[in-house]
Amino acid sequence: MWKFGRRAAVSVTQQQVLEKLAGVTSPRGVALTNANVLSPITVSDGKVFFSINVDAAEARAWESVRAQAESAVRAIPGVTAAMIALTAE
C-alpha cells in the first residue's frame, strides 16, 4: 500500500533477523547465529542494529561476513536501515 509516496510500515522482528542471519556462514563454517559472536539485536522502527564481536586476530576474515549479514538484514521487508558493526578485541 502506498500513502503519500511512502511504503506502509511493516513490522520487523528479532526473529526475522535471526532467521536471515542463520543463512550467513562464519569463517569457522557455522551459521552466524551459532558462532557466539552476536551482540543483542535491536530492532526499532524498521532499523536494525547489532555487532559482531570477534578476536582481533580474526577481524579481517570476518569483514566479508559482516557485509553479508548487513545485506541479508537489509533484504527483510520493512527494514529501512541496518547498522552492523564489526568489533575486534
N, C-alpha and C positions, 0 to 999 in steps of 0.2 A: 504494500500500500504506500502511496506517495502522498505527502502532505507538505505543502509549501516548499516543494523541491527537495525534501529530505526523506530518507527512508524511515519507516516506522521503527521504533526501538524494538530490538529483540533481546530478551534477557539471556545473558551468558552466565554459565555456572562453572564452578571449580571442577565439577565432574567432567564437563565437556572439555575443559583444558587438559585435565589428566588423561582423558581418552585419546586426545590428539598427541600428547607427549609420549604416550605408550608406544606410538609408532616411530619415534625417533630413537635411534640406536646410539649408545655411548661408545667412545673409543675402546671400552672394555668389552664390547659386544653384547651388552644387555640393554634392555629398554631404559630410557632415561628415567622413567618413573620407578625403576628398581635399582638405580645406581647410587642411591643415598647421597645425592648431591643437590637436591632441590630445596630451596627455602620455601616457607609458606607462600601460597599463591593468593594474591589479592585481585579480586575482580570487582570493579566499580564502574557503573555507567558505561559499559562496553570497553573499558580499559583494563588491560591485564598486566600485572607486574609480578615478577619473581626473579630470583637469581639462581645461578648455577654455581655452586661453591666447590672448587677443586684445589688440589695441591698445586703450588706454584710451578713445580717441575712438569706438570701435565697441562698447563694452561694453553699452550699453543695447539695441542691436539684437540682441545675442547672448543675452540673458536668456531669451527665449522658446525659443531653440534649446537652451539648457541644460535647460530644463524638458521639452522634447520628448525630448531624449536620455535624461533620467532616466526618463521614462515608458516609453520603448522598452526600456531595460535592465531595468526592474522587471517587464516583461511576459515576460521569458525564464523558462521553467520552471526552478526551482531557485534563482533569485535571491531572497535573503531581505532584502537591503538594498542600496541604491545611493547612493553619495555622489559627485555630480558637481559640482565646483567651477568657477566662472567666475572666472578671474583676468585682470586687465587691468593692463598696464604701459605 
